[in-house]
Amino acid sequence: MSIPANGQRVLSLSAIVVAGLCWSVAMGVFGLWLIFEPHAGVLSSASVRVSGGLAVVFGAQVVFLMCIADRVFSRAHLKLTRSIEGLLGAIFFVCSCVLAVSAIVDWTIV
């Protein structure tokens, strides 16, 4: 007994959505933990902690949009979705660059 082609598509879409949702939620929780919990070592610096947390949170948003929203809402306006994904990706990139610079600066001070 085989699954019809439409059933296979629904199963694969469901698997991608569940995996993407777990991935983005885990990244979001990790990013918020980085921002709001006190840490020791290099993460004790507020600039490292906040920029790293924001980078992970915005990365989670990008993962959610790419893995879930684009597949579930495939008829959404393409210019709007690409511009939002580009904006969040740019913010993720800037936060990652700030994280790298602040980690290097904080590491050389210690």
Contacts in CASP RR format, 6 or more apart in sequence:
PFRMAT RR
TARGET T0000
AUTHOR 0000-0000-0000
METHOD contacts of the structure
MODEL  1
MSIPANGQRVLSLSAIVVAGLCWSVAMGVFGLWLIFEPHAGVLSSASVRV
SGGLAVVFGAQVVFLMCIADRVFSRAHLKLTRSIEGLLGAIFFVCSCVLA
VSAIVDWTIV
3 11 0 8 1.000
13 71 0 8 1.000
13 72 0 8 1.000
16 67 0 8 1.000
16 68 0 8 1.000
16 71 0 8 1.000
17 67 0 8 1.000
17 68 0 8 1.000
17 71 0 8 1.000
17 72 0 8 1.000
19 67 0 8 1.000
20 63 0 8 1.000
20 64 0 8 1.000
20 67 0 8 1.000
20 68 0 8 1.000
21 64 0 8 1.000
21 67 0 8 1.000
21 68 0 8 1.000
23 60 0 8 1.000
23 63 0 8 1.000
23 67 0 8 1.000
24 60 0 8 1.000
24 61 0 8 1.000
24 63 0 8 1.000
24 64 0 8 1.000
24 67 0 8 1.000
24 68 0 8 1.000
25 60 0 8 1.000
27 56 0 8 1.000
27 57 0 8 1.000
27 59 0 8 1.000
27 60 0 8 1.000
27 63 0 8 1.000
28 56 0 8 1.000
28 57 0 8 1.000
28 60 0 8 1.000
30 53 0 8 1.000
30 56 0 8 1.000
31 52 0 8 1.000
31 53 0 8 1.000
31 54 0 8 1.000
31 56 0 8 1.000
31 57 0 8 1.000
31 60 0 8 1.000
32 53 0 8 1.000
32 57 0 8 1.000
34 43 0 8 1.000
34 49 0 8 1.000
34 52 0 8 1.000
34 53 0 8 1.000
34 56 0 8 1.000
35 49 0 8 1.000
35 50 0 8 1.000
35 53 0 8 1.000
35 54 0 8 1.000
35 57 0 8 1.000
38 44 0 8 1.000
39 49 0 8 1.000
41 110 0 8 1.000
42 48 0 8 1.000
42 103 0 8 1.000
42 106 0 8 1.000
42 107 0 8 1.000
42 110 0 8 1.000
43 49 0 8 1.000
45 102 0 8 1.000
45 106 0 8 1.000
47 98 0 8 1.000
47 102 0 8 1.000
47 106 0 8 1.000
48 99 0 8 1.000
48 102 0 8 1.000
48 103 0 8 1.000
48 106 0 8 1.000
51 95 0 8 1.000
51 96 0 8 1.000
51 98 0 8 1.000
51 99 0 8 1.000
51 102 0 8 1.000
52 95 0 8 1.000
52 96 0 8 1.000
52 99 0 8 1.000
53 95 0 8 1.000
54 91 0 8 1.000
54 95 0 8 1.000
55 92 0 8 1.000
55 95 0 8 1.000
55 96 0 8 1.000
55 99 0 8 1.000
58 88 0 8 1.000
58 89 0 8 1.000
58 91 0 8 1.000
58 92 0 8 1.000
58 95 0 8 1.000
59 88 0 8 1.000
59 89 0 8 1.000
59 92 0 8 1.000
61 88 0 8 1.000
62 85 0 8 1.000
62 88 0 8 1.000
62 89 0 8 1.000
62 92 0 8 1.000
65 81 0 8 1.000
65 84 0 8 1.000
65 85 0 8 1.000
65 88 0 8 1.000
66 85 0 8 1.000
69 76 0 8 1.000
69 81 0 8 1.000
70 76 0 8 1.000
70 81 0 8 1.000
END
